[in-house]
Amino acid sequence: MNFGVQVRATAEGVDLGWIARAVEARGFESLFLPEHTHVPVVRQSIHPGGEELMDAAKRGFDPLIGLAVVAAATSSLRVGTGVLLLPQHDPIVLAKQIATLDVLSGGRVILGIGAGWAREEMANHGIDPGCRWDLMREKTLAIKALWTDDEASFEGELIRFGPVWQWPKPVQRPHPPVLIGGEGARVLERVVEYGEGWIPNWEEDTLDRASELRQLAHEAGRGRLPVTVHAAPPDRDVISACREAGIERVCFNLPSAEIDETREVLDRLTALIAD
C-alpha cells in the first residue's frame, strides 16, 4: 500500500518546493493538490469541512501550476489532483495541460477529478449544476480521445469537436490514470464506466464501498480498479483496515502552515506509516 499527502497549499504557507522535497525524502509516494478557482462571497452551498476548509479554498494555488513546481522539485514523487473540478475546465486545453505535465514529470501524473459541490462556483463558470455529472463524463471521454488518438474527435450531447491534432501525448500509456472522486450514490457506477480508479474522502463506509466497487468492476470486465483513500485519519487502526481491505493508496491531509508546524505534522505522519 502506498502513502501520499494532500496539501492545501497557499502563498501564506511554507514553500511548495520545500514541501515536495520533504514529502519525497520521507518516503511518501505521492502529493495531491485540491482545486477551487474561487469562493463566492454569497453562497448557500456549505461544505461539511466547514469554514476553515473554505478559507484554504479561497487562497489555494492553481493545482496544475503547483504540481509543475512539485514535479520539478522531485524525482520520483507522483503528482496528482485531489480533486480537479473537471466541469469547470475546457477539455481541449486541459488535455494539453495534463499531457504536458505528464511529459515534463516523466510520467508521474494522477488526474483525480470531481464534479464539484459549490453550485455558486459552478454558476460563475457558466455551468448548470444540474448537468455537471454529464459534463464530467463527456469531458473525461473527450480528454482521453485527445490523449490517445492522432486525429481526435468527440461527438457528445454537450461536447463536440474534431477531428483535431494535439500533441504532446502523455508518457503514460494509454494515458494518466483518471480517478473519479465523490462519495455519492452513483459514484461507483461512474468509476466502472469511465474511470481508472476511485478517490473518495474517508467515510465510515469507505471500505465496504471499496469492496462493492471490486465486485462491480469484476462484473463489468474492468479488472481491479484501485482505490485512493483521501483525507484519511492519521490513525493506525484505519491504516491497518485499509491494508487488509486491499486499498492501493492512503492520503493524509497536510495543512498550509509555517515550516515548523509543517515539519512536525510530516514527522508524525512519517512515523505512522513506518510502523
Secondary structure, DSSP 8 states (H G I E B T S, - for coil): -EEEEEE--BTTSS-HHHHHHHHHHTT--EEEE---S---SS-----TT-HHHHHHHHHB--HHHHHHHHHHH-SS-EEEEEEEEGGGS-HHHHHHHHHHHHHHTTS-EEEEEE--S-HHHHHHTT--GGGHHHHHHHHHHHHHHHHH-SSEEEE-SS-EEEEE------SSSS---EEEE--STTHHHHHHHH-SEEE-B--TTHHHHHHHHHHHHHHTT-----BEEBS--S-HHHHHHHHHTT-SEEEEEE----HHHHHHHHHHHHHHHH-
